[in-house]
Amino acid sequence: MNYFDPANVAPPMGKFSHVAIVPAGHRLAFVSGQIGADATGAIVPGGCRAQAARTFENLEAVLDALGVGPDKIVKMLTVLVGGDSFREFALARDEVFARWYPDGVYPAHSAAVVAALAAPELAVEIEAVVAIPE
């Protein structure tokens, strides 16, 4: 992937790149929103941070099933319930991103705050676009 931040645009306010370009020879996989539920479907207790950590685990399991690593994520979208949840999400994200992106080069990533997700106990959902080498 080629990630960059144009010189005439303000630097990212977080751990993301403004632009991600998929090189030739890749297929795109669109990963549905992953949530903080275990393999049985039970939502993990512990609030946004615990759910975010599990959500990243689930996303990593999907990447494994696709035969790629986090470096093949082109774009992520994180949806959080309530504005107060971002801090807890960021703590979990920072732990995962330190392992996934040790060079500090991140995929494109947007975040949105909503009133609720599909189930009332959910605090976070993350979807991704992944480039799979052909």
C-alpha positions in Angstrom: 0.0 0.0 0.0 1.0 3.6 -0.5 -0.1 5.8 2.3 0.5 9.5 2.4 -0.6 12.9 3.7 -0.7 15.7 1.1 1.5 18.7 2.0 -1.4 21.2 1.5 -3.7 19.4 4.0 -3.5 19.6 7.8 -1.7 16.7 9.4 -3.9 13.9 10.7 -5.4 14.5 14.1 -4.9 10.8 15.0 -3.5 7.5 14.0 -4.4 7.5 10.3 -3.2 8.5 6.9 -5.2 10.9 4.6 -4.7 8.7 1.5 -4.2 5.0 0.9 -3.5 3.8 -2.6 -3.9 0.1 -3.5 -1.2 -1.0 -5.9 -2.0 -3.1 -9.1 -2.3 -6.8 -8.5 -4.6 -6.7 -5.5 -8.3 -7.6 -5.0 -10.4 -5.6 -2.5 -12.3 -7.3 0.4 -14.9 -5.3 2.2 -15.1 -6.5 5.8 -18.4 -5.9 7.6 -18.4 -4.2 10.9 -16.9 -6.3 13.6 -18.1 -6.0 17.2 -16.9 -6.9 20.7 -18.5 -10.3 20.8 -16.7 -13.6 21.4 -17.0 -16.7 19.1 -20.3 -17.7 20.7 -21.8 -14.3 20.0 -21.8 -13.1 23.6 -20.9 -9.4 23.9 -17.8 -9.0 26.1 -18.3 -7.1 29.4 -16.2 -4.2 30.5 -17.4 -1.3 28.3 -16.0 0.3 25.3 -12.3 -0.5 25.9 -12.9 -4.2 26.4 -15.3 -4.3 23.4 -12.8 -2.4 21.2 -10.0 -4.8 22.2 -12.3 -7.8 21.2 -13.4 -6.0 18.1 -9.7 -5.7 17.0 -9.2 -9.4 17.8 -12.2 -10.3 15.6 -10.9 -8.1 12.8 -7.5 -9.8 13.1 -9.3 -13.2 12.8 -10.9 -12.1 9.6 -7.6 -10.9 8.3 -6.1 -14.3 9.1 -8.9 -16.0 7.3 -8.1 -13.9 4.3 -4.5 -14.8 4.5 -3.2 -11.3 5.1 -2.1 -9.1 8.0 -3.1 -5.7 9.2 -0.7 -4.0 6.8 -3.2 -4.9 4.1 -5.9 -2.8 5.6 -6.5 0.2 3.3 -9.4 1.9 5.1 -11.1 1.5 8.4 -14.3 3.0 9.8 -15.0 3.0 13.5 -18.4 3.7 14.9 -18.7 4.5 18.6 -21.7 5.0 20.8 -21.6 8.3 22.6 -18.8 10.9 22.4 -17.4 9.9 25.8 -16.4 6.5 24.4 -13.6 7.7 22.1 -11.0 7.9 24.9 -11.6 4.3 25.9 -11.6 3.2 22.3 -8.3 5.1 21.7 -6.6 3.3 24.6 -7.5 -0.1 23.1 -6.6 1.0 19.5 -3.2 2.4 20.6 -2.3 -1.0 22.2 -3.3 -2.8 19.0 -1.8 -0.3 16.6 1.6 -0.4 18.4 1.7 -4.1 17.4 0.1 -3.8 14.0 1.9 -0.7 12.8 5.2 -0.4 14.6 6.5 1.9 11.9 3.8 4.5 12.7 2.3 4.3 9.2 -1.4 3.9 9.5 -4.2 3.1 7.0 -6.9 5.6 6.2 -9.4 5.6 9.1 -12.6 7.5 9.9 -14.6 7.5 13.1 -18.2 8.4 13.8 -20.2 8.8 17.0 -23.7 7.5 17.0 -26.6 7.2 19.4 -26.8 3.4 19.2 -25.7 0.4 17.3 -27.7 -2.7 16.4 -27.8 -4.0 19.9 -28.2 -1.7 22.9 -25.2 -3.2 24.8 -22.7 -2.6 21.9 -20.3 0.3 22.2 -18.1 0.0 19.1 -18.1 -1.4 15.6 -15.2 -1.5 13.1 -15.3 -2.2 9.4 -12.4 -2.4 7.0 -11.4 -2.5 3.3 -8.5 -4.9 2.8 -6.2 -5.3 -0.2 -5.4 -8.9 -1.0 -2.5 -9.6 -3.3 -3.5 -11.7 -6.3 
